[in-house]
Amino acid sequence: MLTKRIIPCLDIKDGRTVKGVNFENIRDAGDPVELGALYAREGADELVFLDITATNEKRKTLSELVNRIAHHINIPFTVGGGISSVDDVRVLLQNGADKISVNTSAFRRPELVSELAKEFGSQCVVAAIDTRMEADGQWYVYLNGGRVKTETKCIDWAHNVVDRGAGEILLTSMNNDGTKKGFALDITRQLAEALPVPVIASGGGGIPDHFVEVLEAGKADAALAASIFHFKEIAIPELKGYLQERGIAVRL
């Protein structure tokens, strides 16, 4: 049985870890180097670093900060934000990233996914998708940190990026983000059942049972969370122990 992964996320703004609700009302959550080191010690399976304003501010991800975090962790490290070229990725990998996450730049120029997969391998390329359910009951793709709505349905874009070589999907439900009321099980399950690559569920984790739900009913391969870890509401060892008790295979 493949083990399920628990992944803390560092959303970075101005060099600090931050967290909001539904992509708004951002507040400070601590030093990213200290948090990354803590999560590695606590048994996180991976760490995700997202420079959440890089695309909107039209600048590159903070490679120096990536390097500092990488020196304090011993787990796979995914970095995203402002990546738009093979050269951008090369810099991040040289500074300690193991995988990279592309979102808006890939949507604007889908060939980017193919170029990165060809250069670095599909295992290195994570396609991040921010999605919101609209009044018509459909899930649509949003860009620029959730600021720009598109008319593209989430499932269609997910198929597109996987066909182009993305090795993993990081799916964030904007409806659920930061609410701590549970993950979006329907769209997560839809992608997990339809795609041949792992799906990481993000947005809404608040209590251990939410992780059980998304890993079982939602068919996710991994669950990502931020504020509940940053603000010490759930410790990673405690969460993993709870999952194991409920028959979910995790690495302890």
N, C-alpha and C positions, 0 to 999 in steps of 0.2 A: 504494500500500500504506500503510495506517495505521501510524504509528510506535507501538511499544510503549513504555510509560512505566516508569521506575524511580523509586520513591517511598520516601524515608526516612521513618521514623515516630518522632516524639518522644512517648513515653509519659511523662506528667508526674505526679509525686507530690510534694507539698510544694514546688512551684516548681522541682524538679530533674528532669532526664531520668533515667528508671530503666528497667531491663529485667529480666525474670524468665524462667523456664522453665515451660511449661505453666501460665502465669498465676500462678506461685508463686515463692518465693525471690527476691524483688525486690532488685536491687542498683543502686547509683548509677552513672550513665553520663555525667554531665557537665552543663554549663550549657546550657540549651535555646537561648538567644539565640546563643551562640557556635557551637553545632552547626548551627542553622538557617542561619546566615550561611555557614558552611563548605560545607554541602551545596548551597546556591544557587550558590556560586562554582564548585563541582566539576561542575555540570551536572545536578543532580537535576531531574527534570521537574516535580515537585510536592513539597510538604511536608505531612505530616499531623501534627496535634497532638492527642493524646488525653489529657484529664485523667482518668486511670484510676480515681480514687477519688471523683470528684465525685458520681456517682449514689449510691454506697454511703454517703457522708458527707452526702448530702442538701444539697448546696450547688451554686452555679453555677460554671461554668468561669472560670478566671482571666483576665478580659478585659484586665487591665493587662499581664500577661505576653504575651498574644496580641498586643497593640499593640506591645510592645517587639520581639518577633520579626518582626512584619510590617514594621517599619521597617528591618530588616536583610536582607530577601530581595526578590527580583524574580520569583518563580515562584508559580504558583497555590498557595493555602494553605487547607487544609481543617482545621476545628477541631471537636472533639467532646468530650462529657463534661458531664453535668448539664443538657443542653438539653431544655426541656419546653414551650416556648411560642414564638409568633411574636416576642414582645418579646425573649426571650433571644437569638434569632438576629439580630434587628436590632442589638442591642448588639455582638455579635461582628463583624458585617459593618462596623459603624461603626469598629471597632477594627482592621480590616485583614484579616479573614477573607474568602476568596473563596467558599468552600463550607462547609457545616456537615455534621456527621455525627451521626445520631441512632441510638440502639440500644435500650436498655431503655425509655426514655420512649415510643418509637414502638410498642413491643410492648405496653406497658401501655395505650396509647391510640392505636390505629392512625390515627385521624382526624388526628393531628398531622402525619403525612406529607402528607396532602392539603392541610392548611392551609398548610404551609410551601411546598409546590409552587405553590399558588395565589398566595401572597403574593410569593415570590421567584423562582419558576421552577424547573422540574425540574433544570436544570443546576446548581442551588445545593444540591440535597438528595442527600446520600450516605447510604444505609442501611447501617449497619455490622451485621454478623451474626457473633456468636461462636458457633461450632458444635463439637460433639464427637461422634465416632462412638462409639456404645454397643455393648454386647455383641451386640445383635440386628443389627448391621451397618448401622443407620440413623444418619443425622446429625441431631442435635437442637439446637434453639436454646437457648443459655444467656444469662442476664441478669446484671446487676449485676457487670460485670467478671469473668464466668465463675463466679460464686458460686452462681447459682440455675438449676437445670435446669428446662426446660419440657417438655411432651409434644408440642410442635409440631416437625414436621420442617422442616429447613432449606430444602428446595426449596419447600415450601408457603408458608413465610413470605416467601421471596424473591419469589415470584409476587405475593403480597399487597401488599408494599411498592411493587413496580414498578407494579402496577395502580393504586395510590393516588398515583403521581407521582414516586417516587424516580428520579433520573436516573443513578444509579450504585450498585453494590453493593461494599462493602468486606468481603470474606469472610475471617475468621480461623479457621483450624483450631486448636482448643485442643490436640488430640493432637500437633500438629507444632510449636506455638509454642515458640520458643527452643531447639529441639532441634538445629537446624542440620543436619538429616538429610534435608531436602527438603520441598517443599510437598505438600499433599494434592491430588494430581492428579485423583482421581476426582470428588470433590464440586465442585472448581473447574470441571472440564470440564462436569459436569452443569448447573451454573448458567449457564456461558458459552454453552452450546448452546441452553438453554431460554429465556433472557431476551433482550429486545431492547435492553438497556442494557449498558454496559461493566462488567466484573467485575475488581476488584482482588484479587489473591491475597495473603494474608498468613499467615505462620506457617511457619517451617522452613527459610528460605533460609540456606545455609551456605557453598556454593561456587558459582562461576559456572555450572556445569552445572545446578544446581537451577533457576536462572532460565531457562536454555534450555528445560528440561523443562516448566516451568509456563506459559511463554509459547507453546510449540509444542504439546506433548501436552495440557497443561491448558487450552489455548485462552484463557488470561487476556489481558486487554487491558493489564494493568499488574501489576507485582510490587512488593510493599512489604516492607521489611525494616528492622530496627532494630539489633540488637547487632553484626552484622558490620560495619556502618558506624560505629557509636559507638566500638567498640573497635579500629577501624582494621585489621580483618581483610581487608577488600576495599575499595578506593577506587572511587568511582562512575565516574570516567573509565576505570579499568581494566576494570570490569565491562561498561561500555557498549562498549568496544573489543572485548571478548571476544564479546559478543552480535553485534556487526556482522560479525565474522569468520565467524560461523556463520549468516550470512544473515538475521538478525533485524533489522528496520528500527528504528533508535533515533535519537534526536536527539543529535548529538555537539556 
